[in-house]
Amino acid sequence: MDELFRTLPADAASTDVLAAGGLRYGLVGADPDERDAFSQAVSRGFYSSIAEAEELYEAREAYDDRRTTAVWDDSAAEPETPVATVDSWPTPLTMPGGGSLPAWAISGVTVAPTHRRRGIARALLEGELRTARALRLPIAALTVSEATIYGRFGFAPVASAVDLVIDTRRAAWTGPQAKGRVHFVQRDALRTIAPGIQQRARVAGDVDRWPGYWDRLLGLRASLAKKAADLRAVRYDDEHGEPQGFVVYRVKDAGADFSRHPVEVVDLVAATTDAYAGLWRYLLELDLVHEITVDLRSVDEPLRWMVADPRAVRTRAHSDHLWTRILDVAVALEGRRWQTAGAIVLEVTDPLGFAAGRFSLAVDEAGRATVMTTDAPAEVTLDAGALAAVHLGGTSPLTLAAAGRASGGQEALERLHALAVTPVPPRLSFWF
Ligand SMILES: CC(=O)SCCNC(=O)CCNC(=O)[C@H](O)C(C)(C)COP(=O)(O)OP(=O)(O)OC[C@H]1O[C@@H](n2cnc3c(N)ncnc32)[C@H](O)[C@@H]1OP(=O)(O)O
């Protein structure tokens, strides 16, 4: 897998579809100019500024670990700049029960405004799914700019997130007394331990953060030095002195009233409930601060239960965050732990074919599943996206049935609910 995912030739069917429209589809080569043109096309596609030399250098490093695929129009005024881009890489996706499945992460999907709505994104996406399948990956994953694009390719939102605003003056601490203590640390010192803490903190739905992501988050890149100058890092150590969590935040300008500084939490990661309490209490009790904003938290954040006034913790946005697409039903369903012992027959519909079929799911006392194709009558019928939502444990089949995305008898839907839905909602802790 290591090299193959970068070198496997571009998907043949998409090559043909795009060639019929006069376009060239292929992998981006190692040549720095070609890489930089790819990066500039991604920046343009997402309406970012033209990347500067330092950013291009950093992007080259980041793309070294990915498969980068582009579409070129040789008749364009600047034929060397791709008119469409996508990058992808295999990554462990945490499953309910704590294990992980290898997933195909897809990012950087752009089509130049000059070339929109002629099927280029469809060719790119279908090419990515076939490539993932050729690499024997059971699931694809992405985060989206718009929630209207990916459903047609069998993706569904599987892990939601909330952005919170906390009124610290109303949020008197009523949670447990943390046993350890907080320390200010340098960001580069935190860089060495943060990935390990995040690994331990992961719940279903999280994926690996790559080295360049950590450097960017902590402002350790030359291009970010100025922007990151106001970032503070605090580490939480348990009563034995073991680091169990950290928060990275900035205190913003207070304006006319020095007692009203807003705090923006860039990331808060806690591997234990004790660290979670210690870090949140630290933030809520900062002097001269009236408000804290934090994004991409769990839909079931314990913080609400740790303050005197739960309305001090206001949800400012609730979004679909992680989207997945099941490519191999048996491997995907066997790759998670289920909540109870039991059995069910599922019929999966999938216009793109990858997940279509009828499957028996049998779960033992330990929550391990055996999945086989079957001719037995289907008890629950659902589309590939609905299956992805049930698979990660955050969506009830009863909700999907009410929405017309699943069907079956009430007892069978409830049985699937009991098998699948997890007590802790899935959560992806960052954008990729
Ligand atoms: C994982 C990520 O990277 S998310 C980032 C996605 N990229 C962006 O948002 C950047 C800005 N947007 C773009 O670059 C382009 O508009 C894209 C990539 C969203 C779409 O590219 P296009 O080549 O125009 O899409 P294409 O013509 O292949 O359309 C495929 C289908 O999606 C639909 N579609 C395309 N864009 C959108 C959209 N923004 N909203 C809703 N539907 C859309 C089309 O109608 C078409 O539907 P159909 O095939 O079912 O009839």
The ligand as a MOL file (V3000), in Angstrom:
LIG
                    3D

  0  0  0     0  0            999 V3000
M  V30 BEGIN CTAB
M  V30 COUNTS 51 53 0 0 0
M  V30 BEGIN ATOM
M  V30 1 C -13.7770 17.0510 -0.2580 0
M  V30 2 C -13.6450 18.4650 -0.7730 0
M  V30 3 O -12.6220 18.8370 -1.2500 0
M  V30 4 S -14.9800 19.5080 -0.6500 0
M  V30 5 C -14.6230 20.8670 -1.7190 0
M  V30 6 C -15.4710 20.9450 -2.9400 0
M  V30 7 N -14.9640 22.0620 -3.7430 0
M  V30 8 C -15.4340 23.3280 -3.6790 0
M  V30 9 O -16.3930 23.6380 -2.9940 0
M  V30 10 C -14.6810 24.3650 -4.4830 0
M  V30 11 C -15.6210 25.2110 -5.3520 0
M  V30 12 N -16.4590 24.3780 -6.2300 0
M  V30 13 C -15.9480 23.6370 -7.2510 0
M  V30 14 O -14.7450 23.5840 -7.4520 0
M  V30 15 C -16.9030 22.8880 -8.1720 0
M  V30 16 O -18.0640 23.6720 -8.3230 0
M  V30 17 C -17.3190 21.5000 -7.6650 0
M  V30 18 C -16.0590 20.6650 -7.4290 0
M  V30 19 C -18.0930 21.5890 -6.3770 0
M  V30 20 C -18.2030 20.8390 -8.7160 0
M  V30 21 O -17.4760 20.6720 -9.9000 0
M  V30 22 P -18.2120 20.4620 -11.3140 0
M  V30 23 O -17.2000 19.9160 -12.2430 0
M  V30 24 O -18.9180 21.6750 -11.6920 0
M  V30 25 O -19.2750 19.3310 -10.9740 0
M  V30 26 P -19.9330 18.3260 -12.0390 0
M  V30 27 O -20.2390 19.0710 -13.3040 0
M  V30 28 O -19.1040 17.0990 -12.1750 0
M  V30 29 O -21.2510 17.9640 -11.2980 0
M  V30 30 C -21.4960 16.6840 -10.7640 0
M  V30 31 C -22.8570 16.7140 -10.1280 0
M  V30 32 O -22.8110 17.5250 -8.9510 0
M  V30 33 C -23.7550 18.5990 -9.0550 0
M  V30 34 N -23.0820 19.7470 -8.4480 0
M  V30 35 C -21.8970 20.2570 -8.7850 0
M  V30 36 N -21.5780 21.2640 -7.9610 0
M  V30 37 C -22.5840 21.3890 -7.1030 0
M  V30 38 C -22.8250 22.2560 -6.0240 0
M  V30 39 N -21.9460 23.2070 -5.6710 0
M  V30 40 N -23.9850 22.1010 -5.3470 0
M  V30 41 C -24.8680 21.1290 -5.6940 0
M  V30 42 N -24.6700 20.2770 -6.7110 0
M  V30 43 C -23.5460 20.4090 -7.4060 0
M  V30 44 C -24.0180 18.7730 -10.5280 0
M  V30 45 O -25.2620 19.3400 -10.7380 0
M  V30 46 C -23.9170 17.3360 -10.9960 0
M  V30 47 O -25.1110 16.6470 -10.6720 0
M  V30 48 P -25.5770 15.3210 -11.4680 0
M  V30 49 O -24.3340 14.6810 -12.0500 0
M  V30 50 O -26.2100 14.4890 -10.4290 0
M  V30 51 O -26.4910 15.8400 -12.5190 0
M  V30 END ATOM
M  V30 BEGIN BOND
M  V30 1 1 1 2
M  V30 2 2 2 3
M  V30 3 1 2 4
M  V30 4 1 4 5
M  V30 5 1 5 6
M  V30 6 1 6 7
M  V30 7 1 7 8
M  V30 8 2 8 9
M  V30 9 1 8 10
M  V30 10 1 10 11
M  V30 11 1 11 12
M  V30 12 1 12 13
M  V30 13 2 13 14
M  V30 14 1 13 15
M  V30 15 1 15 16
M  V30 16 1 15 17
M  V30 17 1 17 18
M  V30 18 1 17 19
M  V30 19 1 17 20
M  V30 20 1 20 21
M  V30 21 1 21 22
M  V30 22 2 22 23
M  V30 23 1 22 24
M  V30 24 1 22 25
M  V30 25 1 25 26
M  V30 26 2 26 27
M  V30 27 1 26 28
M  V30 28 1 26 29
M  V30 29 1 29 30
M  V30 30 1 30 31
M  V30 31 1 31 32
M  V30 32 1 31 46
M  V30 33 1 32 33
M  V30 34 1 33 34
M  V30 35 1 33 44
M  V30 36 1 34 35
M  V30 37 1 34 43
M  V30 38 2 35 36
M  V30 39 1 36 37
M  V30 40 1 37 38
M  V30 41 2 37 43
M  V30 42 1 38 39
M  V30 43 2 38 40
M  V30 44 1 40 41
M  V30 45 2 41 42
M  V30 46 1 42 43
M  V30 47 1 44 45
M  V30 48 1 44 46
M  V30 49 1 46 47
M  V30 50 1 47 48
M  V30 51 2 48 49
M  V30 52 1 48 50
M  V30 53 1 48 51
M  V30 END BOND
M  V30 END CTAB
M  END
